[in-house]
Amino acid sequence: LESIQPVRTPEELEKLRQKIESERGNKKPTVSICISTGCVALGATSVLEAFKNGIKKTKLEEEIEIKETGCLGFCEQGPRVTIYPDEICYFKVKPDDVQEIISTIKENKIVENLLYTDPITRKKVRRLNEIPFYKDQLRPLLENNARIDPKNILDYIHLDGYRALAKAISQMTPQQIIEEIKRSKLRGRGGGGFPTGIKWETTRNATEQTKYVIVNCDEGDPGAFMDRSLMDGNPHSVLEGLIIGAFAIGAQEGYVYVREEYPLATENITTAIDQAKQYGFLGEDILGSGFNFNVKVHKGAGAFVSGESSALMTAIEGKTGDPRPKYVRTAVKGLWNKPTCLNNVKTWANIPLIIMKGAEWFKNIGTEGSSGTAIFSLVGKIKNTGLVEVPMGITLRDLIFKIGGGIKDDKKFKAVQTGGPSGGFIPEKYLDLQVDFDELDKVGSMMGSGGLVVIDEDTCMVDSARYFVDFLLEESCGKCIPCREGLRVLSKTLGNICEGKGEHDDIGIVEDVSLTMENASLCALGTTAANPILTSLKYFSEEWDQHIKEKKCIAKACKSLTDYYIDPKECQACLICLRECPTKAIEGEKDQVHWINQKKCEKCGICYEVCKFDAVEKLSGEKIPSKPAKGMKPIRKGAKQ
Amino acid sequence: MKTLTLKIDGKEVEAEEDMTILEAAEKLGIQIPTLCHHENLEPYGACRICSVEIEAKGKTMIVASCCYPVKRDLNVITRSSKIDKIRKTILELAAVTAGEDAMGEMRKLASEYNADLSLLRSKTSIVPTKCILCGLCVRRCSEATWDSVIGFIGRGTKRQITLYPEKASICAICDYCHDVCPTGKITSTGPDPPFPQIDDILAGRE
């Protein structure tokens, strides 16, 4: 084993890069397998084993390289395998497919049935950027995820890694770096959207000499995994950004706060820090500049509220992660009351790109007020779920219908919720809204950290608001009265409305409590917690009225307001629902139309699911028609023809 | 210490730069209600009843005056229909745990702000604990005994104040926690002891 020589100057870094290039220059075929969280859950580990064994068996170790990489975002199609240099993408790969793939690599052929099928043209697609899900994306942050083994720093260095650090440290002054970031107009990707350069400058200008920098990877939004994907797949990009930031700000120590639930991210960033230390990108006298900087990993204990910057710092200090008043910014008085610059994972990962490619390049992507790209996690009632990276300013319509492929089962679009649990619902009339920090804010939602939940006609807007309120109720730290008690009252009130127990003064109460929470809560969890309710009330007020006054849920999603009914004209008396009903609530026999005894029905919906003739209907807010005459025969369908 | 001038309810006041709005208002004799504040304890900002409107650089926002530091040319409004409405709702929310029969400062403020302490309480079905988790007792205890005997456990609505059993022997029964309690929850004697463990331990039952 070659002992590692620390890189002492920018020139030595370039030499190292050239050495890696010459060693790998022959471009032998590489099998890149995603072993990030999503694909591993779908069986990527056994696919990887199959490749290792298969290549060994066919004695191709010298000819084919295997690379264990991070996530490309189309997780529902996993496990994903890409064959370089031709960039052939295989999806839903099983261990049994591996032998065939290996043999085709040798023969320069393709396994057609493992390629992605374009759902519209029905054609097989070979390369990533030909797939509709990827076609309209722009992926400067995520694109290297498939090319890098996150546990191998040489892979990162090979793809120009740490060159931005070398440039910043040897050719720029801290002031120049901050100016460059300010010119790029980069805004905080954790959701607040505060101008990053100004934040850095505030910490740099604070009088205290001891300063800290922090990576916030306490990603807790339900269904969101943007930060995880970067930390799993390209941890050095985050680390390089952090080191540049520390140099510009004048910090000597940094923390990476990773939530407990991200074991792979923790493992990979820890490895990255160790390797960066060995190679001299961390520690004393970095790249011969005299700059010293060290980083520690802090594991969170699973509280959503700890993603709030002051709560996160309190947690690092070893106390309960409660937020504290931030009227003096954490940039001035943060961790241990020292000036602290905290940025989200994605913010830090953007830094090396801006330093290398320049502020102008960055500013040219996105909109006037929000430059660069945004990473969204597309989930909910949408065909293509996964992680997408797009330029700021893309319309919601393009995001949902082009990249996302439209609504699942071709249902009707109802709303989209952006920004995580405290984001707002955006109705159909704003589908052409250009997604950026300011536009989302204008319609009552927010960018947040990038969650995007698509809602279809079968989803109730009151129930959706209740879902998010209940999530936040669980996650509120409980320190301030408006948030703790406000969420408790809202949860109870919304629950009552969904259960048909809503009263006429409930909407007024919900509005008053929301107003108080919005204005008087201690931290952003409380001040934004009412967004789902307020936007639901604003854009879907008729649904609230129907729930309260008519005891009706048009989406037929609220169980207490929905009844199941078998249409005697449609029922074919096939006995299937009758047999499947767990409470034996369905009456009838062979050749006699069936009937649901409402007193026994628990509304589980199994009859609705199993009926092959669409005879079971959901009713809400209307009277159940009277029972058909005993012994009524089914009206046979198609009998007339 | 440098001083600066700001305006509170239309009146100019000179304040030291490390003062909070609440302290500056006191200089003018303007009373801002508080539930979790104590002049000798660090600001905590949990009850939010001291919320006031501030106007600076053309923007208005609502802040907790017990924590917000004074700034030059700040324009503060301590009473407005919006502020009154927020304070009324905060009292009604506090009553969810404090109970509609809360005593002390809560009762006084409820009548001043016309708060119906049973309005929001009636929406929930929880048994009142009399405690609004203002943390005054916890903070007072930690200053009195250098090492707090009581503290918070739990998160969100499960948050509560408890005695740390291993520290019970330090409790000097100084009654300071009793003195600062704004709801009348903490009584040194009486039928409803605030930290049952304390009494149990002192009575030798544990």
Chai-1 contact restraints between the chains, C-beta under 6 A:
chainA,res_idxA,chainB,res_idxB,connection_type,confidence,min_distance_angstrom,max_distance_angstrom,comment,restraint_id
A,P325,B,G45,contact,1.0,0.0,6.0,A-B,restraint_1
A,P325,B,C67,contact,1.0,0.0,6.0,A-B,restraint_2
A,Y327,B,C67,contact,1.0,0.0,6.0,A-B,restraint_3
A,Y327,B,Y68,contact,1.0,0.0,6.0,A-B,restraint_4
A,S476,B,G156,contact,1.0,0.0,6.0,A-B,restraint_5
A,C477,B,R155,contact,1.0,0.0,6.0,A-B,restraint_6
A,G478,B,R155,contact,1.0,0.0,6.0,A-B,restraint_7
A,G478,B,G156,contact,1.0,0.0,6.0,A-B,restraint_8
A,G478,B,R159,contact,1.0,0.0,6.0,A-B,restraint_9
A,K479,B,A46,contact,1.0,0.0,6.0,A-B,restraint_10
A,C480,B,A46,contact,1.0,0.0,6.0,A-B,restraint_11
A,C480,B,R48,contact,1.0,0.0,6.0,A-B,restraint_12
A,I481,B,C47,contact,1.0,0.0,6.0,A-B,restraint_13
A,I481,B,R48,contact,1.0,0.0,6.0,A-B,restraint_14
A,I481,B,I90,contact,1.0,0.0,6.0,A-B,restraint_15
A,I481,B,L93,contact,1.0,0.0,6.0,A-B,restraint_16
A,I481,B,A94,contact,1.0,0.0,6.0,A-B,restraint_17
A,P482,B,R48,contact,1.0,0.0,6.0,A-B,restraint_18
A,E485,B,L93,contact,1.0,0.0,6.0,A-B,restraint_19
A,E485,B,V96,contact,1.0,0.0,6.0,A-B,restraint_20
A,G486,B,L93,contact,1.0,0.0,6.0,A-B,restraint_21
A,R488,B,T157,contact,1.0,0.0,6.0,A-B,restraint_22
A,V489,B,L120,contact,1.0,0.0,6.0,A-B,restraint_23
A,V489,B,K123,contact,1.0,0.0,6.0,A-B,restraint_24
A,K492,B,K123,contact,1.0,0.0,6.0,A-B,restraint_25
A,K492,B,T124,contact,1.0,0.0,6.0,A-B,restraint_26
A,T493,B,K123,contact,1.0,0.0,6.0,A-B,restraint_27
A,D512,B,T89,contact,1.0,0.0,6.0,A-B,restraint_28
A,T516,B,I86,contact,1.0,0.0,6.0,A-B,restraint_29
A,T516,B,T89,contact,1.0,0.0,6.0,A-B,restraint_30
A,N519,B,I62,contact,1.0,0.0,6.0,A-B,restraint_31
A,N519,B,I86,contact,1.0,0.0,6.0,A-B,restraint_32
A,A520,B,R48,contact,1.0,0.0,6.0,A-B,restraint_33
A,A520,B,S51,contact,1.0,0.0,6.0,A-B,restraint_34
A,A520,B,I86,contact,1.0,0.0,6.0,A-B,restraint_35
A,L522,B,G45,contact,1.0,0.0,6.0,A-B,restraint_36
